């Protein structure tokens, strides 16, 4: 089991500025807006870390909905490997999280039963060494796997090409219960 101290130490290892990380948060905001994000919605932020997605949603997006951070730094009793959403919500966002899980598809399956929309980003295995980027990465996730799970996927440059020699270094994907809304 991870402790609060271990979770905080991991976050302290992160490098780069908020603006560098906000590229993916803004992509999530735009995807959510395109499918009708509004102030009555509830959103889970899985692996919320420093809750910077919330900052972008509220400052850049002027969103006033219900934001629920899910992170080991918040509650160590609920490892994402075994996470069951405690209540239905409109959206779940998991940016750079699935690759940290042994079985990310179990979490995705649980989320599909609890939310209307899932927005994810993962390192792009076509251009980067996913397992070599971070000692806590456990699973390589491909665009094909995301598509087979019902996600609409596009390649993005979320890390400035540092790990990919300038090629798209991330996969950004959106799943919607109403497949007509799935356009990242």
Backbone as CSV, one residue per row, in Angstrom:
resi,resn,N_x,N_y,N_z,CA_x,CA_y,CA_z,C_x,C_y,C_z
1,UNK,0.844,-1.187,0.000,0.000,0.000,0.000,0.887,1.249,0.000
2,UNK,0.502,2.201,-0.769,1.212,3.468,-0.833,0.759,4.367,0.312
3,UNK,1.695,5.126,0.852,1.369,6.076,1.907,1.248,7.477,1.311
4,UNK,0.698,8.375,2.087,0.635,9.776,1.660,2.036,10.292,1.365
5,UNK,2.984,9.918,2.209,4.354,10.382,2.025,4.935,9.894,0.696
6,UNK,4.673,8.627,0.340,5.170,8.082,-0.934,4.522,8.800,-2.117
7,UNK,3.233,9.049,-2.014,2.532,9.762,-3.087,3.074,11.181,-3.224
8,UNK,3.288,11.856,-2.111,3.822,13.220,-2.151,5.251,13.246,-2.692
9,UNK,6.060,12.250,-2.324,7.438,12.178,-2.825,7.443,11.977,-4.337
10,UNK,6.547,11.142,-4.836,6.457,10.922,-6.281,6.110,12.239,-6.995
11,UNK,5.128,12.963,-6.476,4.753,14.241,-7.090,5.904,15.237,-7.035
12,UNK,6.674,15.212,-5.966,7.801,16.138,-5.829,8.891,15.866,-6.865
13,UNK,8.941,14.649,-7.388,9.927,14.292,-8.420,9.564,14.873,-9.786
14,UNK,8.322,15.244,-9.975,7.877,15.740,-11.281,8.623,17.019,-11.623
15,UNK,8.980,17.140,-12.867,9.690,18.328,-13.326,8.831,19.078,-14.334
16,UNK,9.268,20.247,-14.677,8.550,21.041,-15.667,7.588,22.005,-15.019
17,UNK,7.188,22.967,-15.797,6.304,24.014,-15.296,4.841,23.628,-15.463
18,UNK,3.999,24.344,-14.770,2.553,24.172,-14.933,2.184,24.365,-16.398
19,UNK,2.724,25.376,-17.038,2.392,25.640,-18.448,2.762,24.464,-19.333
20,UNK,3.859,23.795,-19.034,4.264,22.615,-19.796,3.226,21.500,-19.637
21,UNK,2.775,21.258,-18.411,1.778,20.210,-18.151,0.387,20.611,-18.616
22,UNK,0.101,21.905,-18.622,-1.247,22.379,-18.943,-1.654,22.109,-20.388
23,UNK,-0.710,21.787,-21.247,-1.059,21.460,-22.636,-2.083,20.327,-22.656
24,UNK,-1.850,19.278,-21.865,-2.796,18.157,-21.850,-4.090,18.503,-21.115
25,UNK,-4.007,19.362,-20.102,-5.226,19.770,-19.399,-6.128,20.587,-20.323
26,UNK,-5.518,21.436,-21.120,-6.306,22.251,-22.053,-6.908,21.391,-23.163
27,UNK,-6.199,20.349,-23.578,-6.766,19.416,-24.563,-7.996,18.723,-23.968
28,UNK,-7.911,18.337,-22.702,-9.060,17.711,-22.035,-10.218,18.694,-21.933
29,UNK,-9.938,19.928,-21.562,-10.977,20.954,-21.484,-11.679,21.109,-22.831
30,UNK,-10.920,21.206,-23.900,-11.524,21.385,-25.231,-12.349,20.174,-25.632
31,UNK,-11.861,18.968,-25.337,-12.637,17.766,-25.652,-13.941,17.753,-24.864
32,UNK,-13.880,18.083,-23.583,-15.086,18.112,-22.756,-16.056,19.193,-23.227
33,UNK,-15.545,20.339,-23.589,-16.405,21.407,-24.125,-17.110,20.947,-25.397
34,UNK,-16.369,20.226,-26.259,-16.941,19.813,-27.546,-18.090,18.832,-27.374
35,UNK,-18.155,18.165,-26.227,-19.260,17.242,-25.986,-20.266,17.781,-24.977
36,UNK,-20.138,19.075,-24.652,-21.180,19.724,-23.871,-20.942,19.884,-22.386
37,UNK,-19.684,19.977,-21.943,-19.403,20.219,-20.531,-20.186,21.433,-20.048
38,UNK,-20.897,21.265,-18.937,-21.576,22.427,-18.358,-21.492,22.398,-16.840
39,UNK,-21.927,23.467,-16.230,-21.754,23.655,-14.794,-22.561,22.686,-13.930
40,UNK,-23.494,21.961,-14.522,-24.257,20.981,-13.750,-23.547,19.631,-13.682
41,UNK,-22.445,19.475,-14.398,-21.750,18.188,-14.489,-20.801,17.929,-13.326
42,UNK,-20.625,16.625,-13.069,-19.653,16.136,-12.095,-18.533,15.450,-12.858
43,UNK,-17.283,15.693,-12.438,-16.113,15.161,-13.133,-15.155,14.533,-12.140
44,UNK,-14.746,13.287,-12.424,-13.672,12.641,-11.674,-12.352,12.961,-12.353
45,UNK,-11.357,13.360,-11.585,-9.990,13.535,-12.085,-9.166,12.428,-11.455
46,UNK,-8.938,11.351,-12.216,-8.204,10.187,-11.711,-6.717,10.449,-11.779
47,UNK,-6.046,10.269,-10.662,-4.627,10.617,-10.592,-4.473,12.117,-10.583
48,UNK,-5.276,12.781,-9.782,-5.388,14.241,-9.792,-4.103,14.973,-9.435
49,UNK,-3.195,14.313,-8.740,-1.918,14.950,-8.409,-2.099,16.271,-7.699
50,UNK,-1.626,17.323,-8.325,-1.699,18.667,-7.741,-2.999,19.384,-8.120
51,UNK,-3.950,18.676,-8.650,-5.267,19.167,-9.086,-5.165,20.322,-10.092
52,UNK,-4.158,20.242,-10.955,-3.969,21.304,-11.950,-5.034,21.270,-13.044
53,UNK,-5.623,20.105,-13.310,-6.738,20.069,-14.260,-7.869,20.954,-13.755
54,UNK,-8.137,20.917,-12.469,-9.189,21.752,-11.882,-8.913,23.233,-12.138
55,UNK,-7.658,23.639,-12.029,-7.286,25.040,-12.292,-7.646,25.408,-13.730
56,UNK,-7.269,24.561,-14.678,-7.549,24.854,-16.086,-9.058,24.853,-16.356
57,UNK,-9.769,23.890,-15.798,-11.220,23.850,-15.995,-11.882,25.132,-15.495
58,UNK,-11.441,25.602,-14.335,-12.104,26.755,-13.715,-11.584,28.090,-14.230
59,UNK,-10.288,28.203,-14.465,-9.724,29.482,-14.914,-9.893,29.639,-16.420
60,UNK,-9.375,28.694,-17.196,-9.470,28.796,-18.658,-10.883,28.516,-19.148
61,UNK,-11.567,27.575,-18.497,-12.884,27.162,-18.969,-14.056,27.802,-18.265
62,UNK,-13.804,28.547,-17.195,-14.869,29.176,-16.404,-15.923,28.155,-15.974
63,UNK,-15.487,26.921,-15.774,-16.398,25.841,-15.381,-16.643,25.896,-13.878
64,UNK,-17.879,25.661,-13.463,-18.248,25.723,-12.044,-18.908,24.440,-11.566
65,UNK,-18.638,23.339,-12.260,-19.233,22.062,-11.892,-18.559,21.430,-10.697
66,UNK,-18.937,20.196,-10.425,-18.394,19.451,-9.278,-17.164,18.666,-9.717
67,UNK,-16.030,18.986,-9.135,-14.744,18.366,-9.425,-14.394,17.430,-8.280
68,UNK,-14.144,16.148,-8.602,-13.800,15.171,-7.570,-12.410,14.624,-7.868
69,UNK,-11.393,15.046,-7.090,-10.041,14.518,-7.303,-9.915,13.119,-6.708
70,UNK,-9.313,12.221,-7.462,-9.049,10.860,-7.011,-7.545,10.656,-7.150
71,UNK,-6.867,10.479,-6.017,-5.419,10.390,-6.055,-4.942,9.748,-4.758
72,UNK,-3.845,8.993,-4.861,-3.281,8.393,-3.648,-2.843,9.450,-2.642
73,UNK,-2.499,10.632,-3.110,-2.142,11.713,-2.210,-3.330,12.255,-1.438
74,UNK,-4.545,11.969,-1.939,-5.775,12.396,-1.272,-6.277,11.286,-0.362
75,UNK,-6.321,10.050,-0.904,-6.888,8.933,-0.149,-6.143,7.654,-0.511
76,UNK,-5.223,7.231,0.332,-4.401,6.059,0.043,-5.184,4.753,0.133
77,UNK,-6.392,4.780,0.649,-7.183,3.548,0.743,-7.678,3.077,-0.612
78,UNK,-7.676,3.956,-1.601,-8.258,3.615,-2.895,-7.221,3.685,-4.005
79,UNK,-6.445,2.641,-4.129,-5.504,2.506,-5.233,-6.322,2.411,-6.520
80,UNK,-5.883,3.060,-7.577,-6.628,3.040,-8.831,-6.731,1.641,-9.421
81,UNK,-5.828,0.735,-9.056,-5.925,-0.657,-9.534,-7.239,-1.288,-9.102
82,UNK,-7.731,-0.895,-7.947,-8.943,-1.494,-7.393,-10.089,-0.499,-7.279
83,UNK,-9.974,0.613,-7.944,-10.932,1.706,-7.795,-12.285,1.374,-8.409
84,UNK,-13.313,1.574,-7.619,-14.696,1.523,-8.086,-15.263,2.917,-7.876
85,UNK,-15.699,3.586,-8.935,-16.286,4.909,-8.707,-17.419,4.812,-7.688
86,UNK,-17.390,5.637,-6.651,-18.380,5.524,-5.578,-19.769,6.009,-5.971
87,UNK,-19.853,6.736,-7.077,-21.142,7.265,-7.521,-21.042,7.550,-9.008
88,UNK,-22.165,7.590,-9.698,-22.124,7.972,-11.113,-21.656,9.418,-11.255
89,UNK,-21.066,9.716,-12.393,-20.635,11.079,-12.707,-20.803,11.272,-14.208
90,UNK,-20.659,12.491,-14.647,-20.777,12.771,-16.073,-19.495,12.433,-16.818
91,UNK,-18.347,12.759,-16.214,-17.072,12.619,-16.909,-16.006,12.063,-15.973
92,UNK,-15.047,11.349,-16.592,-13.838,10.933,-15.885,-12.660,11.309,-16.773
93,UNK,-11.635,11.872,-16.168,-10.422,12.248,-16.888,-9.261,11.514,-16.223
94,UNK,-8.452,10.839,-17.050,-7.282,10.098,-16.553,-6.107,10.452,-17.465
95,UNK,-5.427,11.526,-17.138,-4.316,11.999,-17.957,-3.018,11.427,-17.426
96,UNK,-2.345,10.656,-18.263,-1.069,10.026,-17.917,-1.203,9.158,-16.671
97,UNK,-2.247,8.324,-16.642,-2.519,7.463,-15.495,-2.562,5.990,-15.869
98,UNK,-3.210,5.654,-16.960,-3.447,4.243,-17.287,-2.162,3.434,-17.399
99,UNK,-1.090,4.053,-17.890,0.177,3.326,-18.054,0.817,2.950,-16.717
100,UNK,0.316,3.510,-15.627,0.834,3.196,-14.295,0.155,1.967,-13.682
101,UNK,-0.877,1.455,-14.334,-1.662,0.350,-13.793,-1.273,-0.982,-14.429
102,UNK,-1.365,-2.056,-13.659,-1.111,-3.394,-14.196,-2.222,-3.818,-15.141
103,UNK,-3.453,-3.450,-14.809,-4.601,-3.787,-15.647,-5.466,-2.538,-15.848
104,UNK,-5.035,-1.644,-16.738,-5.797,-0.410,-16.946,-7.197,-0.655,-17.490
105,UNK,-7.394,-1.746,-18.184,-8.701,-2.017,-18.800,-9.754,-2.343,-17.759
106,UNK,-9.340,-2.863,-16.608,-10.299,-3.097,-15.519,-10.863,-1.767,-15.034
107,UNK,-9.997,-0.768,-14.855,-10.465,0.554,-14.452,-11.343,1.154,-15.537
108,UNK,-10.937,1.061,-16.788,-11.734,1.610,-17.893,-13.117,0.964,-17.905
109,UNK,-13.180,-0.336,-17.730,-14.461,-1.038,-17.713,-15.365,-0.539,-16.589
110,UNK,-14.781,-0.333,-15.423,-15.562,0.176,-14.286,-16.051,1.597,-14.554
111,UNK,-15.188,2.401,-15.157,-15.579,3.778,-15.460,-16.714,3.822,-16.474
112,UNK,-16.665,2.952,-17.455,-17.719,2.930,-18.487,-19.098,2.676,-17.890
113,UNK,-19.140,2.012,-16.758,-20.427,1.760,-16.100,-20.863,2.928,-15.220
114,UNK,-19.951,3.887,-14.968,-20.249,4.949,-14.008,-20.310,6.344,-14.603
115,UNK,-19.754,6.541,-15.804,-19.688,7.886,-16.378,-20.167,7.873,-17.834
116,UNK,-20.416,9.060,-18.355,-20.833,9.207,-19.750,-19.660,9.432,-20.692
117,UNK,-18.575,9.990,-20.154,-17.417,10.338,-20.975,-16.135,10.015,-20.223
118,UNK,-15.146,9.462,-20.946,-13.816,9.231,-20.383,-12.804,9.897,-21.312
119,UNK,-11.949,10.731,-20.738,-10.875,11.387,-21.488,-9.561,10.880,-20.916
120,UNK,-8.687,10.354,-21.783,-7.400,9.837,-21.320,-6.267,10.340,-22.200
121,UNK,-5.089,10.366,-21.610,-3.861,10.511,-22.390,-2.857,9.530,-21.821
122,UNK,-2.049,8.979,-22.727,-0.992,8.038,-22.364,0.200,8.325,-23.260
123,UNK,1.398,7.919,-22.853,2.550,8.079,-23.748,2.336,7.270,-25.038
124,UNK,2.821,7.787,-26.139,2.648,7.170,-27.449,3.738,6.113,-27.683
125,UNK,3.408,4.829,-27.633,4.436,3.809,-27.782,5.031,3.738,-29.191
126,UNK,4.406,4.383,-30.129,4.953,4.425,-31.484,6.222,5.273,-31.538
127,UNK,6.331,6.244,-30.613,7.443,7.196,-30.682,8.298,7.280,-29.426
128,UNK,7.826,6.714,-28.312,8.590,6.822,-27.059,8.716,5.455,-26.379
129,UNK,9.702,5.322,-25.519,9.882,4.141,-24.688,9.034,4.338,-23.435
130,UNK,7.810,3.861,-23.490,6.840,4.111,-22.421,7.369,3.634,-21.069
131,UNK,7.895,2.433,-21.014,8.355,1.885,-19.740,9.636,2.548,-19.260
132,UNK,10.382,3.163,-20.169,11.627,3.820,-19.805,11.470,5.253,-19.339
133,UNK,10.331,5.867,-19.602,10.101,7.266,-19.222,10.050,7.434,-17.706
134,UNK,9.419,6.490,-17.028,9.121,6.642,-15.604,9.180,5.261,-14.954
135,UNK,9.846,5.171,-13.832,9.996,3.883,-13.150,8.664,3.277,-12.712
136,UNK,7.601,4.086,-12.640,6.307,3.574,-12.202,5.406,3.162,-13.369
137,UNK,5.871,3.307,-14.596,5.074,2.847,-15.742,5.090,1.326,-15.777
138,UNK,3.904,0.732,-15.931,3.778,-0.723,-15.886,3.191,-1.315,-17.156
139,UNK,2.473,-0.513,-17.946,1.746,-1.038,-19.087,1.903,-0.120,-20.291
140,UNK,2.143,-0.720,-21.439,2.177,0.011,-22.698,0.774,-0.059,-23.304
141,UNK,0.232,1.087,-23.654,-1.111,1.160,-24.236,-0.993,1.744,-25.634
142,UNK,-1.535,1.036,-26.598,-1.442,1.464,-27.996,-2.721,2.144,-28.456
143,UNK,-2.601,2.862,-29.559,-3.776,3.485,-30.171,-4.798,2.418,-30.547
144,UNK,-4.320,1.296,-31.054,-5.216,0.215,-31.456,-6.008,-0.331,-30.269
145,UNK,-5.354,-0.489,-29.130,-6.055,-0.977,-27.936,-7.132,0.016,-27.502
146,UNK,-6.792,1.294,-27.510,-7.781,2.312,-27.148,-8.956,2.294,-28.116
147,UNK,-8.684,2.174,-29.401,-9.753,2.125,-30.396,-10.628,0.894,-30.196
148,UNK,-10.012,-0.243,-29.908,-10.786,-1.470,-29.660,-11.685,-1.321,-28.440
149,UNK,-11.274,-0.480,-27.486,-12.079,-0.233,-26.290,-13.141,0.844,-26.532
150,UNK,-13.239,1.333,-27.773,-14.285,2.291,-28.116,-13.883,3.751,-28.056
151,UNK,-12.597,4.039,-27.867,-12.120,5.410,-27.806,-11.839,5.945,-29.206
152,UNK,-12.043,7.225,-29.397,-11.558,7.939,-30.571,-10.207,8.498,-30.165
153,UNK,-9.174,8.226,-30.979,-7.789,8.487,-30.588,-7.107,9.411,-31.587
154,UNK,-6.271,10.289,-31.057,-5.388,11.084,-31.908,-4.024,11.188,-31.230
155,UNK,-3.004,11.394,-32.047,-1.657,11.606,-31.528,-1.477,13.088,-31.213
156,UNK,-0.732,13.362,-30.143,-0.482,14.734,-29.709,0.988,14.910,-29.333
157,UNK,1.379,16.152,-29.210,2.708,16.506,-28.727,2.506,17.184,-27.368
158,UNK,2.484,16.377,-26.309,2.215,16.882,-24.962,3.478,17.134,-24.155
159,UNK,4.616,16.604,-24.572,5.850,16.740,-23.802,6.927,17.469,-24.572
160,UNK,6.525,18.192,-25.578,7.481,18.963,-26.352,8.439,18.117,-27.176
161,UNK,8.128,16.849,-27.362,8.977,15.980,-28.160,10.261,15.547,-27.489
162,UNK,10.391,15.813,-26.193,11.613,15.484,-25.453,11.928,13.993,-25.532
163,UNK,10.909,13.155,-25.430,11.103,11.706,-25.427,10.985,11.095,-26.820
164,UNK,10.618,11.902,-27.814,10.257,11.343,-29.122,10.957,11.997,-30.305
165,UNK,12.002,12.746,-30.057,12.705,13.452,-31.140,11.753,14.345,-31.951
166,UNK,10.791,14.932,-31.280,9.881,15.878,-31.928,8.623,15.277,-32.509
167,UNK,8.522,13.952,-32.538,7.301,13.304,-33.040,6.212,13.346,-31.978
168,UNK,4.943,13.101,-32.360,3.863,13.078,-31.354,4.191,12.090,-30.240
169,UNK,4.202,12.575,-29.011,4.661,11.770,-27.884,3.541,11.257,-26.985
170,UNK,2.300,11.566,-27.325,1.173,11.145,-26.501,0.022,10.681,-27.379
171,UNK,-0.803,9.816,-26.792,-2.091,9.456,-27.384,-3.147,10.128,-26.525
172,UNK,-4.086,10.799,-27.184,-5.178,11.482,-26.499,-6.456,10.823,-26.997
173,UNK,-7.307,10.385,-26.074,-8.462,9.590,-26.484,-9.706,9.954,-25.677
174,UNK,-10.849,9.834,-26.354,-12.141,10.125,-25.726,-13.095,8.967,-26.003
175,UNK,-13.769,8.523,-24.935,-14.819,7.534,-25.048,-16.088,8.173,-24.541
176,UNK,-17.203,7.926,-25.240,-18.498,8.424,-24.793,-19.504,7.286,-24.799
177,UNK,-20.346,7.260,-23.792,-21.426,6.267,-23.756,-22.292,6.437,-24.989
178,UNK,-22.545,7.669,-25.377,-23.235,7.980,-26.624,-22.146,8.161,-27.671
179,UNK,-21.877,7.132,-28.435,-20.745,7.134,-29.356,-20.748,8.329,-30.295
180,UNK,-21.885,8.945,-30.519,-21.936,10.102,-31.409,-21.158,11.283,-30.859
181,UNK,-20.923,11.322,-29.555,-20.227,12.464,-28.976,-18.708,12.281,-28.969
182,UNK,-18.215,11.104,-29.305,-16.792,10.806,-29.168,-15.964,11.431,-30.281
183,UNK,-15.546,12.647,-30.051,-14.638,13.303,-30.999,-13.646,14.138,-30.197
184,UNK,-12.398,13.663,-30.128,-11.427,14.384,-29.292,-11.019,15.727,-29.880
